[in-house]
Amino acid sequence: MGGETKLKGGKDKERGRKSGKKGGGARQDRGSKQWPRLDNLSVGYFRRVNDRLEEAFGPKEEMDMFVENVLSEIKGRAAIVATDMIGSVTLQKLLPLASPAQVGGVLAELGGDSGAEFAAVSCDRCGAHVLESALRQAHRLTGDGGKAEDQEAASEAEGAAQGGCEVLEEQLLLLSNAVMDRLTEVARDTHGTFVARRIAMTLAGSLGHSDRKTGQQPRDSNPEPMDFDPPPSFSAVLERLADCLLEQSSLFLTHSLASPVLQAVLNATHKKCPALCQRLTQGMMQYLTTLSAAPGTSPLLVFLKDQTSSRLLETLITVSQKSQLRDLYKNHFRGHLVTLALHPIANFPVQRLVAAAANYKLFLKIFDELLEGLEAILAAGHMGVIVQLAESCVRKEERQSQMMQSLLEAFHCWDPPPRRQSCAPLLLSLLAWEVYYKTESTEGDTKATQRPLSGVTYHGSCLVQSLLSYSDSSVLQVSLRALPPSDLLTLATDQSGSHVLEALVTSLTEKGRIKMLRRLKGVYVQMACSKFGSRALESVWSSASLRTRQGIAQELVGSKATLRSDQFGHHVFRNFALTHFLKRRDQWEELQTAQSKKRMMFSDILK
């Protein structure tokens, strides 16, 4: 751009910016290369570029020209710009707008001769983000290269795009190999570990979720796909990465920064390269079983209780196949599940094992073993294990009744039978009957003073939602339907409880739903004016019959002024078309009937 300030050469003599060392013209991260700083004029230039990137561009030619001009200012000094805080942010925003050839050109400068500098840039706190942004452009290697109106222009554009993709592919391979040459060093670095993880995901053809922290996505950039088909050249490098990981199994098992690299490889290859994922899984399991341990004790039990290793084992369990899960349980977990579930760290791998085995007969053995220590696990407060056990039972109907009864027994509301009507508040608050109703006796008393519902917990909400999905959840449904309207309002307007009300309305039969909605009569306005209650009300509305909707609408329009002035209520007033209900009742009924028919038509697909 003609009016932009040019970059200045020479040593940085900036005085106004903070530095790690007083009077120093360079910055040096721990264990990384020393990089020069940008001068004041250059920093001001990149600040203006940042501001421009936050604005919308006109024609595509304008954006292309802007990108080309900025990159021309960076040319010859890409490493200095990438390792500067302001320059790094600029490049992160600029690379998604650049062509594959331009991204490849920036990488070529950052890597130097044969990619020798890539490892140093990867370990820089600013340069690492730039490399991650460049790696995220790998999905463009499989793009169509653009379109042109006539064949000659199309051929020329396709050739240029192909050439740019080849440059980018070559540089990405250089970057990957350079990092793998020094993998143990990069993976243990605070910043380098993220580059190593991104390389693993890129080689497998997975981009994952965007973790941009530098501002909003540029308006002119195209949304990135979650997965893409990587070039054939990536597979050999991915195999090399797997070999490097297996050769250094000890490091990637126990090091807090290196271990997530192996986890990223396992997650990325689980769906894209299942054979490689299983090779890694088997290799790590074989390594673990060769380690020394006390006689008759599995070495895996030690790592399950380690904060770093347990996270890797969670991933290994998640990606394991049926035979591997069976061997894991038989050789390592069997007989120790309750003890592990009571451990503050090891209970998380137990949750992953329960979830992974839910589709296999192995789950029945795991369930029976854990059920013996159900009350102890509850007392320890490890609700993740209990919730996961309940969720997995949704797919194993033969254990649902046993799970329901065991839970009610643990909360002391199974016997005597009249206590079962009080099970919902106990499960939602995760309090035993005696604690919730503040009574000392655990036997004999069947009635307790009514207590307003309070303290709905997250795990209690998840547990009740899972139990409502069982083929026979009548005990819990009866308890929830017996709640007074004030408690139902508390449930509907609670962040976690609102989801329970939605699950309840969905699980009930048509007759039960009508009876349930009658109990909500009189609190619809309060629900509509609540952040979470309004969402629950919309869920109730979508499952209600036309006659029930008329009753809800009639109650809501009585407080139309309140609804219209409320930040949540006015959305309900609009979504329920209450203006039509007041002025054009016939049109409103036709609209609601059409919506109900459409919902019924697609209900089987949505389920």
N, C-alpha and C positions, 0 to 999 in steps of 0.2 A: 504494500500500500504506500502511495507516494508520500503521505504525511507522517509515516511512522519513523521513530528514532532508530538509527542503526546501532548495532552492538559495537561496543568499544573493545579494542584489544588491550594487551598489557595486563599488568598485575592489578588486582582489585585493591583500591585504596579507600573503600567505603568506611565511613566513620559512624553513620547513624544506625547501623544494624547490629544486633547483638551477636557476639561471637563466643565460642567456647573458650578461647584464650584471648586475653587482653592484648590488643595491638597486632593480632594475627591476621593474615590475609588468606587463611585456608581453614577448612574444617576437616576434622578427622574423627570418625566414629571409632569406637573400640574395635580393634581387630580388623579395620578396613583401611583402604587406601586413602591417602591425603588428597583432597580435591581443592582446586582454587575456587574462590568466590566470584560471583558476578559483581560488576561495578554498579553504582547507583543508577546510571542511565539505563542500563540493561534491565535492572529490576523494575524500574518505572515502565519500561516498554512492555514487559511481560504482564505487568498489572493491567495495563490498558488492553492488552490482548485478551486477558481473562475476562475483563468487563465486556468486551465485544462478543466473546463466545457465549455469554449468558443471554445475548439478544438474538432475535430471529434474523436469518439472512433472507435476502430477496431471491433472485434467480440462482440456480445452482452454479452458474458461471461465476457469480460474485463470491460465493463461498469457496469455490475451487481456487480462485485467484487469491483470496485472503490466506488460505492455507498454504499455498505455494509461496507467497511473500514471507509469511512467518517462518516457514521452514528454510527459506533462503537465508534468513537472518541467523538461524541456528546452525546452518551448515559450517562444519569445521570446528564447532564448539559444543557438539551435542552432549558430550559427557559432562561438561561444566554446567550446562543448562539443566540436564537431568538430575544432577546431584544438588541443585539449589532448590530451596523450598518453593519459591515462586515459580521458577522455571519448570520444576517437576509437575506442579499443578497444571501449568499451561500445556505441557506435553500430554498429560493424561486426558485433557479435554480435546486436544487437537488430533490425536492419533485416530479416534473413531471417525473423524471427518476426512482424514487423508486417504489416498489411494493405497492399495497394497504395495505398489512400487515405492511410494514415499515412506510408508512404515518400514519397509525393508531397508531403505536408505538410512533412516535414523538408527535402526539396529546395527547396520554395518559400521556406522561411526562409533556407536557405543561399545561394540565388541572389539574394534581395532583389528589388527592383523590376526586372522584365523580365530577370531573370537576370544582372544586371550584376556580381554578386559571384562568379559561378561560376569565372571565370578565376583570381581571387585565391585561392579555396579550392583549386582544382586545383593550384596551385603551392606549397601548404603541405604540409609533410612529414607532418602528421597528417590534415589535411582531404582530401588526395588519396585516402587509403585509404577514407574514408567515401564519397566519390563513387564509387569503384570498387565498393564493396559495394552502393550504390544501383543502379548500372548493372547489376549482376548479377541484379537482381530483374525485369529487363525480360521474362524468359520468362513471368512471371505475367500479362502482358497478354493471353496467349492461353489462360489457364486457364478452367475451367468455372464459376468463381465460387462453388463450394460446392454442397451439396445440402440440401434441406429435405424434410420428410415430406409436408406437404400443399401443394397448388398455390399457395395464397395466400402461405404462408411462402416457398415456392420463388421465386415471382415477386418478392416483396419483397427476398429475399437476392440474386437475380440483378440487380435494379435497383441495389442498393447496391454490389454488386461492379463492375458496369459503370461506375457513376459514379466509383468509386475508381480503376479502370483508366484512365479518361479523364484524371483528375488526374495520375496517374503518367506517362502517355504525354505529356501536355502539358509536364510538368517535364523529362522526358528530352529532349524536342525543344529546350526552352529551353537546357538544359545543353549539348547538342551544338552548337547554333548559337552560343552564347556562347563556347565554346572555339574554334570555327572563326573567329569574328571576330578572335581573337587567337592563331591557330594557330601562327604562327612563334614567338611568345613562349612559349606553353605547351609546344610540342613540344621546345624547347631547354632547358626547365627540368628539373632532376633528378627532380622529383616529378611535374610536369605531363605529362611524356612518357608516363607509365604511364596517366594518365587519358585522354589522347588515343588511346592504343592500345586501351583498353577501350571507348571510344566507337565506334571503328571496328568492333570485333568485335560490339558490341551492335547497331549499325545493320545489320550484315550478317546478324544472327540467329545468332551464334556466341558461346558463353560460354567455350569453351576449358577448360583445367584450372584448378581452384581453386588459388590461390596464397596462401591464408590463412596468416598467420604469428602469429596472435593467440591460439592455443590450439585446442582441439578444437572440431569442429563441434557446435553445440548439439544435444542429443539429440532435441529436439522438432521440429527443422527438417526439411523434406522434401529429399531429394537433388535437386540441380539437374541439369537435362538438359544435354547438351553443345551441342545446337543447338535452335533454336526458329524458328517462323515469325514474323518481325517484322511489325508493323502496316504497312499500305500507306504511311502517312505517313513511315516511316523511309527509303523508297527515294529520295525527293527530297533528303533531307539527306545521304544517302550519296553521291549524285551530286555534290552541292555539295562534299563532302569530297574527292572525286576531282579535281574542278576545282582546288581549292585546292592539292592536292599537285602537280598538273602545272604550275601557275603558278609554284610554288617548287621546281622540279625540282632546281636546284643545291643548295639547302639540304638536301633530303631524300635527296640522293645522298651527300653528304660529311659531314654533321654526325653525330657519334656518338650523340647523343640523339634527334635528329629522324628519322634513317634508320629506326630500328625501327618508327616509326609507319607509314611506307609499307609496310614488311614485314608488319606486322600487317594492314593493309588488303588486301594481295595474298593472304595466307594465308586470311583470312576470306572473301573474295569468290571464291576459286578454285572452290569447290564450290557456294556459295550464289548467287553472281551472276557466272557465268562471262563474260558479255558485258562487264560493267564491269571485271572483272579483265584481260581482254584489251585493253581500251581503255587501261588504265593501263600495261600491259606495253608495248604499241606506242608509247605516248607517251614513256615513259622511254627506250626503245631509240632512238627518233627523236632525242630530245634528246642522247643519248650520241654518236650518229653525226655530229651537227652540230658537235661540239667540235673545236677545232683539234688537230692532231697532226703529227708529223714526216711528211714525204712518204713515201707507201707504207706507213705504219704505222697501224694501227687505234687510235683514241683509247680503245677499250675496254681495251686491254692495260695502260694506265696505271692504270685503276680496278680491274682485276683484281688488281693487286698492292698495293692500298691496303686497310688493315685494315677500315675502315668501309664503303667502297664495295663491297668484295668480298662482304660479307655480303648486301647488297641484291642484287647480281648473282646470288648463289646462289639467292635467292628468285625472282628473275625467271626464271632458267633452270628452276627447279622447276615454275613455273606456266605456262611457255610451251607453245604448241601445236606440232604437228609442223612446220608451215611456218616458224614463228619459230625453232625449233631448227635447222632446215636453214639459214636465213639467218645465224644466229649462227655456225654452224660455217664456212660458206662465206666470210663477210665478216670474221670476227674470229679464230676459233680455228685454222683450217686452217694447217698449217705451224708452229704455235707450241705445239702441245699438250705436247710433251715439255719444252720450255723452261718452260712454265707449271707443269707437273707437278713440276718440280724446284724451283720457287719456294716459300718457306715459307708464303706466304699464298695465292698464286694456285692452288695445288694443290687447294684446297677447292672453288672453282667448277668445276674440271675434274672432280672427283668427282661433283658434281651433274649435269654435262653427260653423263657416262657413264651415270648412273642414269636420267636423263630420256630418253635416246635408246635405252634397252635394248629397247624394243618396236618400233623402227623400223629400216629398212635403213641409216639414217645411222650406227647403231652399228658396222657393219662397217668403215666408213671410219675412225671414231674408234679402233676397236680396232687396226686395222692400223698407224695412225700411232703410237699409244702403245706398241705391242709393240716397235717399233724401239729405244725407250729404256727397256725394262723393267728391265734390269740397273742402269742409271744411277739410275732411280727407287728401286730397292731399296737401292742404296748411299746415297742421300740420306735414307733412312729414312721416306719418305712412303708408308707402308703403306696408308693410306686409299685411295689411287689404285689400288693393286694389288688390294686386297680388293674394292673396288667393281667393278673390271674382271672379277674372277673371279665375283662375284655376278651381274653382268649376262650373263655367258656361260651361266648356267643357263637363260636364256630364248632364247639363240642357240646351238643345238646345233652348228651348223656351225663354230664357233670353239672348241669345248671341247677337242678333242684338241690343237689348236695352243697353247692357253693352258696346258694341262697340261705339254706338252713344253717350252715356253719357260720355265716356272717351274723345272722340274727342271734344265734347262740353266743357268739363272741360279744355282742352288744347287750346280752342279757334280756332279750325281748322275744325269745322263741317260746319259752314256757314261763308262766302259764299263757295259754293261747290269747287271752284278751290283750296282752301286751303287744302283740304283733301289729295292732292298729297304730301303735306309736313308733313303728320302726323308721318311718321316713325322716322325722326330725333327728333321730339318733344317727342315722347314716349320713345325713347332710352335715351335721355338726361334728361327726366322729367322736361322739361321747356315749358312754355306756348309760343304760337306763337309770341307774342310781345317781350318776353324776348329773345327768341332764335334768332329772326331776328332783334332785337334792334330797334323796331318801337314803337311809342307812341300810335298810333290809333289802336283800337280793331275792328273797323268797316270800311268798304269801301275798304281798300287796299286788293287786292287779290294776288298781286305779291310782292315778296321780293327779295332782293339781295341774290344771291346764297352764302351760307356759308358752308365752309368745315365741315364735320361731326367731332365732337370731344366730349369728355366727355360722352362716353357710360357708363351708370351706371349699377350696378348689378341688381337692382330692375327693371330698364327699360328693361333690357335684358329678365328677367323672365316674365315681363308683355307681351312683344311682342311675346315671344315664346308661351305663353298661347293663345293669340289672333290668332296666326297663326294656332292653332289647331281647330278653330271654323269651322263650316260647310261652312260659307261664310265669308272669310277673304280677299275678293278681294280688298277692299279699302286699306288695309295694304300691300298686295302683290304688287299692282300697285305702291304705294309709295316707297317700297324697290327696286323694279326693275327700278325705275326712277333715283335712285342714280347714280352719275357718277362713273366711274371705280376707281377713287382715294378714294371716300368715301367707296366703296365696299371693297377696300383693307384695309382701316382703320378698317372697321367692321370685316373683316376676321382675322386681326392680333391682335385684341383686346381680352383680356381674357374673357370678358363677351360677346362681340359682335360676336365672332366666333360661339358661340352656336346659335345665331340668324340666321346666314347664313346657318348653317346646317339645322335648322328648316324650313327655307324658301325653300331651295332646295327640301326638303322632301315633303312640302305641295303643291308645284306647279305641274301642269299637265306636260305631256311630252313635249308639245309644249312650255309651259311657261318656263320649265327648260332649254330647248335649247336656248331660247331667253336670259334667265338670264346668262347662261354660256358664251354666246357671249360677254356680257358686261364685263366679267372677263378676256377676252383675252388681253394679254399684262401684266398681273400682276401675272401670275401663278408662275413665278420664285421667286418673292418677297414673295408670300404666302408660297412657299416650304421652304424658308430660315427663316421662322418665327416659333417660338415655338407654337403659337396658330394657325397661318395661315396654317401650315403644317397639323395639325389635321383637320381643316376645308376643306383643299384641298382633303384629303383622303375621307372625307364624300362626297364631290362633285364627286370624282372619282367613288365611289361605286354606285352612283345613275345615272351615265352618261351612254349613249349608246356607242357602239363600235366606231362609227364615231366621237363622241365627245371626247372619250378617245384618239383617234388618233391625234386629233387637240391639246389636252393638252400635249400629249407626244411629239409631234413635236416641240412645243414651249419650253418644258423643256430641250430636248436634245440639243437645241441650246446654252444652258448655262451649259453643263454637267460638265465642270471644276469647275464652281461656286458651283453647287449642291454637287459634290463629296467632296469638301473641307469644306462644311458648316456642322455644328453639327446636324442640323435638315434636311437640304436638302439631305444629303447622305442616310437618311432613306427613303425619298420619292423616290429617284433614285432606291433604292433597291426594295421597295414595289411595284413600278409600273413596275418593270422588264424592265427598259429602256435600259439595255445592250442588251436584246433580241430584243427590238424594233429597235436598231441600226443594229444588225448583223443577227438576225434570225426573220424577220418580220412575216413570216407565222406562226412560233411557237408562237410568241407573240399574234397574233390574235386568234389562237386556245385557248390559255390560257385564254385570256380575255373573249372570248365567253363562255367557260366552266364556268368561275366564274359568269358571268351574269346569265346563266341558273340555276346554283345552288342557287344564291340569290333569283331569282324569285320563285324557287320551295319552299323555306322556308319563303318567305315573309309573307304569311298569318299567319304562326306560330309565327314569330317574332313580328308581330303586336299585 
